[in-house]
Amino acid sequence: MELGLATFVDLSSGVSAAQRMHELLEEAELADQLGLDVFAVGEHHRPDFVVSSPAVALAAIAARTERIRLSSAVTVLSSDDPVRVFQQFAELDLISNGRAEIMAGRGSFVESFPLFGYDLDDYDELFAEKLELLLAIRDNERVTWSGRHRAPLSDAGVWPRPLQEKLPIWVAVGGTPQSVIRAGVLGLPLTIAIIGGQPERFAPLVELYRAAWSEGGHDPAEAKVGINTHAFVGETVEQADSAFAQPYLAMMNRIGRERGWPPSGKPEYEALRSPRGALAVGSPEQVAEKILFEHELFGNDRYIGQMSVGAVAHAEVMRSIELFGTKVAPLVRAEVEKRSSAVRAA
């Protein structure tokens, strides 16, 4: 199972945008040095997040890393142009020697829609149409295409082409069955973001995805599932809570007020951090146990933890990344290999 990190590059820690961007590069460099598999950067168009163009940030990271795969988390494809998205990530692929990925999603924030002149009433149709075009561009150097929300293309060449023969495109979802089915039918890898509640409730979505994958005529052995949760590692659970709990709750309550969610406090946090909750927070052993619990549920191929949440101090994030790479990852990899060996022997 691949293990990686994601970040929205939050700016609510009070540092300047320039400093936060330098911190991002340090986080990615450390993840690469520790042998983690994926580093993913989100897209937002708000004052409390720095990155509006993941490809730009990832290109800077590519120049300072050697092995780690580089992904958006997510590219808000509904309000972007698929031609430019492909070109940008093809360039990233060339810079990184074939390490680029696109994680495409509809977006849980909607600021980009009016910013780029799109109607929220077309929310799902925009994503479906633009994903269709993005896949056509990926699979063909010259494209003829027409749709409702973009000017048509007639035998149009789209360059540059990436180093990878087929640029990986994942579909990221928050729990919408329609999106899960779409990914399966199209034969695209799926990432599920679990930010609340109990992970078990997402198991039917993974089953739905695999069923749609098979019905779409794809080889069941090639289906890929990624799980993305908030995560934080301390030497002890007390250290993890001290660094993470308050910034996490402040961030979730700030966003919750915008969306009409009820406020969360210590009881809600502790429930989420419990063995059956959505948060992978605690000592290395506790975080490994949570990741392995989810692997039992989903049989996922990838796990991505989001650590730099809200105002968590950069030094604390760096220490969490170090513990994730040096202590959590070996525990998880050894157990997953043990499980895989048992299955092969059966």
Phi, psi and chi 1 to 4 in degrees:
 res  aa     phi    psi   chi1   chi2   chi3   chi4
   1 MET       -  133.4 -179.4  168.9   64.5      -
   2 GLU   -75.5  142.1  -67.3 -180.0  -34.3      -
   3 LEU  -123.6  133.5  -61.9  171.5      -      -
   4 GLY  -153.6 -173.1      -      -      -      -
   5 LEU  -129.5  150.4  -58.2  174.0      -      -
   6 ALA  -130.7  152.8      -      -      -      -
   7 THR  -147.5  144.1  176.4      -      -      -
   8 PHE   -95.6    1.0  -70.6  166.5      -      -
   9 VAL    54.5   57.0 -160.0      -      -      -
  10 ASP   -58.8  143.8  -56.2   46.5      -      -
  11 LEU  -109.7    4.1 -167.3   56.4      -      -
  12 SER   -77.7    5.1   53.2      -      -      -
  13 SER   -81.6   -2.3   54.7      -      -      -
  14 GLY    90.2   -2.5      -      -      -      -
  15 VAL   -83.3  165.7  -58.1      -      -      -
  16 SER   -72.9  160.2   69.0      -      -      -
  17 ALA   -61.5  -38.4      -      -      -      -
  18 ALA   -64.4  -44.6      -      -      -      -
  19 GLN   -63.8  -42.4  179.9 -178.9  -20.2      -
  20 ARG   -62.3  -36.4 -174.6   68.1 -168.6   92.2
  21 MET   -66.5  -38.7 -161.7   66.8   85.2      -
  22 HIS   -65.8  -36.7  -71.9  -64.1      -      -
  23 GLU   -63.4  -38.8  -68.2  173.7   -6.8      -
  24 LEU   -57.1  -45.8  169.4   66.9      -      -
  25 LEU   -62.4  -38.5  -60.4 -179.6      -      -
  26 GLU   -65.3  -40.9  -69.6  179.5   -1.2      -
  27 GLU   -61.7  -44.2  -67.5  168.5   14.3      -
  28 ALA   -68.1  -40.6      -      -      -      -
  29 GLU   -60.2  -43.5  -79.7 -173.4  -72.8      -
  30 LEU   -64.1  -43.9  179.6   58.4      -      -
  31 ALA   -58.8  -40.1      -      -      -      -
  32 ASP   -66.1  -45.4 -175.8   53.9      -      -
  33 GLN   -62.5  -31.4  -68.3  162.8    6.9      -
  34 LEU   -83.3   -2.8  -68.0  169.1      -      -
  35 GLY    81.0   20.3      -      -      -      -
  36 LEU   -70.9  161.2  -64.7  177.8      -      -
  37 ASP   -93.8  -30.5  -60.2  -64.6      -      -
  38 VAL  -141.7  141.4 -172.6      -      -      -
  39 PHE  -131.5  123.4 -166.6   86.8      -      -
  40 ALA  -123.2  140.5      -      -      -      -
  41 VAL  -123.8  131.3  176.7      -      -      -
  42 GLY   -84.4  167.5      -      -      -      -
  43 GLU  -118.1  127.2  170.7 -169.6  -21.7      -
  44 HIS  -142.7  162.3  -68.6   89.2      -      -
  45 HIS  -132.5   53.1  -57.4  -93.3      -      -
  46 ARG  -134.7  160.0  -60.9  164.5   50.6   99.0
  47 PRO   -71.8  -15.8   24.2  -34.1      -      -
  48 ASP   -95.6    6.8   44.3  -12.2      -      -
  49 PHE  -135.0  142.8  -59.5  102.1      -      -
  50 VAL   -84.5  -41.4  176.2      -      -      -
  51 VAL   -91.0  120.4  173.7      -      -      -
  52 SER  -104.3  -17.4   62.6      -      -      -
  53 SER  -130.0   93.2  175.2      -      -      -
  54 PRO   -55.1  -36.1  -27.2   35.8      -      -
  55 ALA   -61.0  -34.5      -      -      -      -
  56 VAL   -67.4  -49.1  172.6      -      -      -
  57 ALA   -62.9  -41.3      -      -      -      -
  58 LEU   -67.5  -31.4  -69.2  168.9      -      -
  59 ALA   -65.3  -40.4      -      -      -      -
  60 ALA   -63.7  -40.2      -      -      -      -
  61 ILE   -65.2  -39.7  -68.7  169.4      -      -
  62 ALA   -58.2  -37.4      -      -      -      -
  63 ALA   -72.0  -15.2      -      -      -      -
  64 ARG  -115.4    8.2  -65.3  174.1   60.1  161.6
  65 THR  -129.8  168.9   56.0      -      -      -
  66 GLU  -123.5  -35.4  -63.3  179.4   -2.4      -
  67 ARG  -125.6  -32.1 -166.9 -165.7   64.1   83.9
  68 ILE   -65.9  140.1 -162.6  164.6      -      -
  69 ARG   -75.9  148.2  -64.5 -164.1   63.9   77.8
  70 LEU  -122.8  122.7  -56.0  172.7      -      -
  71 SER  -134.7  154.5  176.3      -      -      -
  72 SER   -79.3  162.4   53.4      -      -      -
  73 ALA  -156.6   63.6      -      -      -      -
  74 VAL  -123.2  172.5  -59.2      -      -      -
  75 THR   -84.9  120.1  -66.2      -      -      -
  76 VAL   -78.9   83.6 -175.0      -      -      -
  77 LEU   -64.8  -30.0 -170.2   60.1      -      -
  78 SER   -58.9  -33.0  -52.4      -      -      -
  79 SER  -109.7   15.8   58.7      -      -      -
  80 ASP  -118.9  174.8 -148.8  -29.6      -      -
  81 ASP  -103.5  121.2 -178.2   75.8      -      -
  82 PRO   -58.9  -31.5  -25.4   35.4      -      -
  83 VAL   -63.3  -48.3  173.2      -      -      -
  84 ARG   -68.3  -37.5  -72.5  -60.3  -78.5  158.1
  85 VAL   -59.3  -47.9  168.2      -      -      -
  86 PHE   -62.6  -45.6 -179.4   84.9      -      -
  87 GLN   -59.7  -44.3  -70.8  175.2  -35.8      -
  88 GLN   -63.6  -43.5  -70.8  163.4   -1.4      -
  89 PHE   -77.3  -25.1  -81.2   84.9      -      -
  90 ALA   -65.7  -41.7      -      -      -      -
  91 GLU   -63.9  -42.7  -70.7  179.8   23.3      -
  92 LEU   -58.8  -39.9  171.4   62.7      -      -
  93 ASP   -63.2  -39.8 -156.7   52.6      -      -
  94 LEU   -67.8  -42.9  -63.0  171.8      -      -
  95 ILE   -62.9  -38.9  -66.9  168.6      -      -
  96 SER   -92.0    3.8   65.5      -      -      -
  97 ASN    60.3   44.0  -70.7  -43.9      -      -
  98 GLY    87.5   35.2      -      -      -      -
  99 ARG  -113.7    7.8  -66.9 -175.3  -78.3  135.2
 100 ALA   -86.1  147.0      -      -      -      -
 101 GLU  -140.9  154.4  -62.0 -177.0   -2.5      -
 102 ILE  -112.7  128.3  -61.7  169.8      -      -
 103 MET  -109.5  104.2 -166.1 -175.3  -61.4      -
 104 ALA   -94.7  138.0      -      -      -      -
 105 GLY  -149.3  168.8      -      -      -      -
 106 ARG   -80.7  -20.8  -62.6 -173.2  -58.4  174.8
 107 GLY    93.6  128.2      -      -      -      -
 108 SER   -88.1  -16.0   61.0      -      -      -
 109 PHE  -105.6  150.4  -67.5   84.5      -      -
 110 VAL  -116.6    9.0  -62.6      -      -      -
 111 GLU   -61.2  -28.8  -70.5   82.0    3.7      -
 112 SER   -71.5  -22.2   62.5      -      -      -
 113 PHE   -66.9  -56.8  -71.8   81.5      -      -
 114 PRO   -66.3  -29.7   21.6  -32.3      -      -
 115 LEU   -61.0  -36.7 -169.1   62.8      -      -
 116 PHE  -108.6   12.7  -63.0  111.7      -      -
 117 GLY    82.9   31.5      -      -      -      -
 118 TYR  -111.7  152.6  -68.0  102.2      -      -
 119 ASP   -95.5  127.1 -168.3  -27.0      -      -
 120 LEU   -63.0  -21.0  -81.5  170.5      -      -
 121 ASP   -64.3  -19.5  -71.3  -19.2      -      -
 122 ASP   -99.0   18.0  -60.9  -37.6      -      -
 123 TYR   -46.8  -55.5 -174.3   73.3      -      -
 124 ASP   -78.5  -38.1 -170.1   65.0      -      -
 125 GLU   -62.9  -38.3 -175.0  179.5  -17.5      -
 126 LEU   -59.8  -45.7  -80.6  164.4      -      -
 127 PHE   -66.0  -46.4 -177.8   75.3      -      -
 128 ALA   -59.7  -44.8      -      -      -      -
 129 GLU   -67.3  -43.0 -177.5  176.2  -69.7      -
 130 LYS   -74.5  -31.2  -67.8 -168.6  175.8 -170.0
 131 LEU   -65.3  -40.6 -178.9   60.6      -      -
 132 GLU   -57.3  -45.5  175.7 -171.2  -87.8      -
 133 LEU   -67.8  -42.6  176.1   54.8      -      -
 134 LEU   -59.1  -42.1 -179.7   62.5      -      -
 135 LEU   -67.6  -36.4  -66.3  174.2      -      -
 136 ALA   -63.7  -40.8      -      -      -      -
 137 ILE   -67.7  -41.3  -64.5  167.7      -      -
 138 ARG   -60.7  -39.7 -178.5 -170.9   68.8  170.6
 139 ASP   -89.1  -11.5  -63.6  -18.1      -      -
 140 ASN  -141.2  133.3  -55.9  -81.8      -      -
 141 GLU   -69.2  -33.1 -168.0  168.8  -69.3      -
 142 ARG  -118.2  137.1  -54.2 -164.8   71.2   87.9
 143 VAL  -130.5  133.6  177.2      -      -      -
 144 THR  -116.4  123.7  -63.5      -      -      -
 145 TRP  -157.7  149.1  176.7   91.8      -      -
 146 SER  -144.9  149.1   63.5      -      -      -
 147 GLY  -154.9 -172.2      -      -      -      -
 148 ARG   -92.5  -24.7 -163.8  168.0   77.4   86.4
 149 HIS  -110.3    7.1  -62.4  -76.5      -      -
 150 ARG  -151.2  151.5 -168.9 -158.7 -175.0  -80.4
 151 ALA   -60.3  143.9      -      -      -      -
 152 PRO   -69.5  161.6   25.2  -33.9      -      -
 153 LEU  -119.9  135.4  -62.3  173.3      -      -
 154 SER  -124.4  106.0  178.5      -      -      -
 155 ASP    48.5   44.4 -166.5   32.7      -      -
 156 ALA   -86.7  132.2      -      -      -      -
 157 GLY   -87.0  135.8      -      -      -      -
 158 VAL  -119.8  114.9 -179.5      -      -      -
 159 TRP  -131.5  158.9  -63.0  -74.0      -      -
 160 PRO   -77.9  166.3   32.0  -37.2      -      -
 161 ARG   -94.7  148.8  -53.3  -54.5  -65.6 -177.0
 162 PRO   -73.6  167.4   27.8  -34.6      -      -
 163 LEU   -70.2  -41.8 -177.1   62.4      -      -
 164 GLN   -66.9  141.7  -64.0  176.6   85.8      -
 165 GLU   -60.3  -36.9 -177.6  177.7   -9.8      -
 166 LYS  -136.9  107.9 -151.1  164.0 -169.1  177.9
 167 LEU   -61.0  122.3 -167.2   64.4      -      -
 168 PRO   -64.7  131.0  -22.1   34.3      -      -
 169 ILE  -125.7  112.6  -62.4  174.1      -      -
 170 TRP   -96.2  152.5  -68.2   65.3      -      -
 171 VAL  -107.4  125.3  171.6      -      -      -
 172 ALA  -103.8  133.3      -      -      -      -
 173 VAL  -132.8  157.9  -54.7      -      -      -
 174 GLY  -107.6   -1.5      -      -      -      -
 175 GLY   137.2   11.7      -      -      -      -
 176 THR   -86.6  117.1  -54.4      -      -      -
 177 PRO   -56.4  -38.2  -27.2   35.8      -      -
 178 GLN   -59.6  -41.2 -178.2 -178.6   -2.3      -
 179 SER   -67.8  -37.4  -62.3      -      -      -
 180 VAL   -63.9  -45.3  167.9      -      -      -
 181 ILE   -63.4  -41.9  -67.1  169.4      -      -
 182 ARG   -57.2  -47.6  178.1 -171.0  -69.4  124.0
 183 ALA   -60.1  -42.7      -      -      -      -
 184 GLY   -65.2  -47.2      -      -      -      -
 185 VAL   -60.6  -39.1  169.0      -      -      -
 186 LEU   -79.2   -9.4  -67.6  173.0      -      -
 187 GLY    73.5   35.3      -      -      -      -
 188 LEU  -107.5  143.4  -63.1  175.3      -      -
 189 PRO   -63.1  150.1   18.7  -28.0      -      -
 190 LEU  -118.9  134.7  176.2   74.6      -      -
 191 THR  -116.4  129.4  -65.5      -      -      -
 192 ILE  -110.0  125.0  -60.9  177.2      -      -
 193 ALA   -90.4  121.5      -      -      -      -
 194 ILE  -112.1  102.8  -58.1  177.0      -      -
 195 ILE  -113.6    1.1   62.6  170.0      -      -
 196 GLY  -165.0  166.4      -      -      -      -
 197 GLY    73.1 -154.5      -      -      -      -
 198 GLN  -106.6  133.7  -65.6 -179.2  -45.4      -
 199 PRO   -55.3  -31.4  -28.2   36.1      -      -
 200 GLU   -54.7  -31.8  -71.2  100.9  -39.8      -
 201 ARG   -69.8  -10.7   67.9 -171.3  179.0   92.5
 202 PHE   -92.9   -9.1  -69.2   86.9      -      -
 203 ALA   -57.9  -41.4      -      -      -      -
 204 PRO   -60.6  -29.8  -25.8   35.6      -      -
 205 LEU   -66.9  -39.8  -70.0  178.4      -      -
 206 VAL   -65.8  -40.6  174.5      -      -      -
 207 GLU   -62.8  -41.2  -65.5  172.4    5.7      -
 208 LEU   -62.4  -42.3 -174.9   62.3      -      -
 209 TYR   -61.2  -47.3  166.3   71.5      -      -
 210 ARG   -67.4  -34.0  -68.3 -161.1  167.9  110.5
 211 ALA   -66.6  -44.4      -      -      -      -
 212 ALA   -64.3  -36.9      -      -      -      -
 213 TRP   -59.4  -48.8  179.5  -77.5      -      -
 214 SER   -65.9  -41.3  -63.9      -      -      -
 215 GLU   -65.2  -26.0  -71.0  169.6   10.8      -
 216 GLY   -78.0   -0.9      -      -      -      -
 217 GLY    86.5   16.3      -      -      -      -
 218 HIS   -95.3  154.0  -49.7  -67.0      -      -
 219 ASP   -66.0  118.5 -177.1   -8.3      -      -
 220 PRO   -55.7  -28.9  -25.4   34.8      -      -
 221 ALA   -69.5  -16.1      -      -      -      -
 222 GLU   -97.0   -4.4  -65.3 -179.9   -2.4      -
 223 ALA   -65.2  138.1      -      -      -      -
 224 LYS  -127.3  135.4  -74.4 -173.2  177.6 -178.9
 225 VAL  -126.3  131.8  173.9      -      -      -
 226 GLY  -115.2  145.5      -      -      -      -
 227 ILE  -118.6  131.8  -60.7  -63.0      -      -
 228 ASN  -122.9  122.8 -176.4   -5.1      -      -
 229 THR  -136.5  165.1   76.9      -      -      -
 230 HIS   -69.6  141.5  -69.1  118.1      -      -
 231 ALA  -150.4  153.1      -      -      -      -
 232 PHE  -162.3  136.9 -159.1   84.4      -      -
 233 VAL  -119.1  128.4 -167.1      -      -      -
 234 GLY  -120.5  167.8      -      -      -      -
 235 GLU   -59.8  -34.7  -68.1  -75.8   -0.9      -
 236 THR  -133.9  166.7   64.3      -      -      -
 237 VAL   -64.1  -32.7   65.5      -      -      -
 238 GLU   -65.1  -40.7  -69.5   79.9   13.3      -
 239 GLN   -67.0  -40.0  -71.0  179.1    4.7      -
 240 ALA   -62.6  -45.8      -      -      -      -
 241 ASP   -62.5  -41.2  -73.6  -13.5      -      -
 242 SER   -60.3  -38.9  176.2      -      -      -
 243 ALA   -83.2  -33.0      -      -      -      -
 244 PHE  -107.4  -36.8 -174.5   77.9      -      -
 245 ALA   -59.5  -53.0      -      -      -      -
 246 GLN   -63.8  -48.6 -174.6  175.0  -10.9      -
 247 PRO   -61.3  -37.7  -23.3   33.8      -      -
 248 TYR   -63.1  -48.5  166.3   79.9      -      -
 249 LEU   -64.3  -38.9  -74.5  169.4      -      -
 250 ALA   -62.1  -43.1      -      -      -      -
 251 MET   -66.0  -47.5 -177.2  -87.7  -64.1      -
 252 MET   -65.1  -37.2  -67.2  -60.9  -74.1      -
 253 ASN   -72.0  -33.7  -77.3  -32.7      -      -
 254 ARG   -63.3  -47.5 -174.7 -179.8   73.2 -110.6
 255 ILE   -69.5  -36.4  -65.9  171.2      -      -
 256 GLY   -61.2  -36.6      -      -      -      -
 257 ARG   -63.2  -35.1  -75.5 -168.7  -66.1  -88.2
 258 GLU   -67.4  -30.3  -61.1  175.1    9.0      -
 259 ARG  -106.9    1.2  -58.3 -175.3  178.3 -173.6
 260 GLY    79.8   20.5      -      -      -      -
 261 TRP   -77.3  150.3  -61.1  -14.9      -      -
 262 PRO   -68.6  150.1   23.5  -33.0      -      -
 263 PRO   -65.7  150.0   22.3  -31.8      -      -
 264 SER  -114.4  145.4  -65.7      -      -      -
 265 GLY  -136.2 -158.2      -      -      -      -
 266 LYS   -58.3  -43.6 -174.7  177.2  178.9 -179.3
 267 PRO   -60.5  -42.6  -23.4   34.5      -      -
 268 GLU   -65.5  -40.5  -71.0   78.0   14.4      -
 269 TYR   -61.8  -46.5  172.3   79.8      -      -
 270 GLU   -65.5  -32.5  -69.8 -178.4  -11.6      -
 271 ALA   -67.3  -40.1      -      -      -      -
 272 LEU   -68.4  -31.6  -72.7  168.0      -      -
 273 ARG   -84.3   -8.6 -173.0  173.4   51.4   68.9
 274 SER   -64.8  166.6   70.4      -      -      -
 275 PRO   -55.5  -25.0  -29.4   37.1      -      -
 276 ARG  -109.6   11.8  -66.5  -63.1 -177.4  -97.2
 277 GLY   -92.3  176.7      -      -      -      -
 278 ALA   -80.3  -22.4      -      -      -      -
 279 LEU   -83.7  131.9  -73.5  177.3      -      -
 280 ALA   -99.7   77.5      -      -      -      -
 281 VAL  -129.1  134.9  174.9      -      -      -
 282 GLY   150.4 -154.1      -      -      -      -
 283 SER   -71.0  166.5   67.8      -      -      -
 284 PRO   -54.2  -41.0  -29.1   36.4      -      -
 285 GLU   -66.2  -39.4  -65.8   76.0   16.1      -
 286 GLN   -68.5  -40.3  -72.0  170.9  -48.2      -
 287 VAL   -67.6  -41.9  172.6      -      -      -
 288 ALA   -60.8  -41.5      -      -      -      -
 289 GLU   -61.6  -40.8 -176.9  179.0   -9.6      -
 290 LYS   -65.6  -44.2  179.3   64.6   67.1   71.2
 291 ILE   -62.4  -41.0  -65.5  170.3      -      -
 292 LEU   -70.9  -33.6  -69.7  167.0      -      -
 293 PHE   -60.5  -44.3  163.6   63.5      -      -
 294 GLU   -68.2  -33.9  -68.2  177.1  -13.9      -
 295 HIS   -64.5  -35.8 -175.9 -100.0      -      -
 296 GLU   -63.0  -40.6  -85.0 -170.2   49.7      -
 297 LEU   -68.2  -43.9  -75.3  175.1      -      -
 298 PHE  -110.5  -19.0  -53.3  118.4      -      -
 299 GLY    57.6   36.3      -      -      -      -
 300 ASN   -71.6  154.0   49.2  -55.7      -      -
 301 ASP   -95.5  -12.5  -52.4  -85.3      -      -
 302 ARG  -149.0  141.7  174.8  179.5  -74.9 -174.2
 303 TYR  -127.8  132.5  170.7   80.8      -      -
 304 ILE  -126.5  125.9  -63.2  178.6      -      -
 305 GLY  -104.7  137.1      -      -      -      -
 306 GLN  -104.6  110.2 -175.6 -178.2  -18.5      -
 307 MET  -105.9  -38.2  -62.3  179.6 -178.5      -
 308 SER   -83.5   75.1   54.9      -      -      -
 309 VAL  -102.9  128.7  173.7      -      -      -
 310 GLY    57.3 -128.3      -      -      -      -
 311 ALA   -98.9   25.2      -      -      -      -
 312 VAL   -61.2  129.1  178.3      -      -      -
 313 ALA   -62.3  142.1      -      -      -      -
 314 HIS   -57.8  -42.4  175.5   57.4      -      -
 315 ALA   -61.4  -37.4      -      -      -      -
 316 GLU   -68.5  -39.9  -60.3  -76.2    3.2      -
 317 VAL   -62.3  -43.9  171.1      -      -      -
 318 MET   -61.5  -40.4  -66.9  -70.0  -80.3      -
 319 ARG   -66.8  -39.1  179.8   59.0  179.1  151.9
 320 SER   -63.3  -43.0  176.9      -      -      -
 321 ILE   -60.8  -43.1  -66.3  172.0      -      -
 322 GLU   -60.6  -45.7 -177.8 -179.0   -4.5      -
 323 LEU   -66.3  -35.9  -70.1  168.8      -      -
 324 PHE   -62.4  -44.5 -172.7   76.1      -      -
 325 GLY   -75.0  -36.6      -      -      -      -
 326 THR   -92.0  -26.5   59.6      -      -      -
 327 LYS  -118.9  -46.5  -65.3 -169.6  174.9 -176.4
 328 VAL   -70.8  -49.7  175.5      -      -      -
 329 ALA   -57.3  -46.3      -      -      -      -
 330 PRO   -61.2  -38.7  -25.1   35.0      -      -
 331 LEU   -62.8  -46.5  -69.3  171.2      -      -
 332 VAL   -66.7  -46.1  171.0      -      -      -
 333 ARG   -62.9  -40.7  -73.2  168.9  175.5  156.6
 334 ALA   -63.8  -42.8      -      -      -      -
 335 GLU   -70.4  -39.9  178.9   59.6   25.7      -
 336 VAL   -64.6  -40.4  169.6      -      -      -
 337 GLU   -64.5  -38.9  176.5   56.7   31.3      -
 338 LYS   -61.4  -44.7  180.0 -179.3  174.8 -178.2
 339 ARG   -64.0  -41.5  -66.9  175.6 -177.5  178.1
 340 SER   -65.7  -40.4  -61.5      -      -      -
 341 SER   -63.3  -39.3  -62.0      -      -      -
 342 ALA   -64.2  -39.5      -      -      -      -
 343 VAL   -66.2  -42.4  169.7      -      -      -
 344 ARG   -64.9  -34.0  -71.3 -166.8  -66.2  -92.0
 345 ALA   -78.4  -20.0      -      -      -      -
 346 ALA   -71.3      -      -      -      -      -
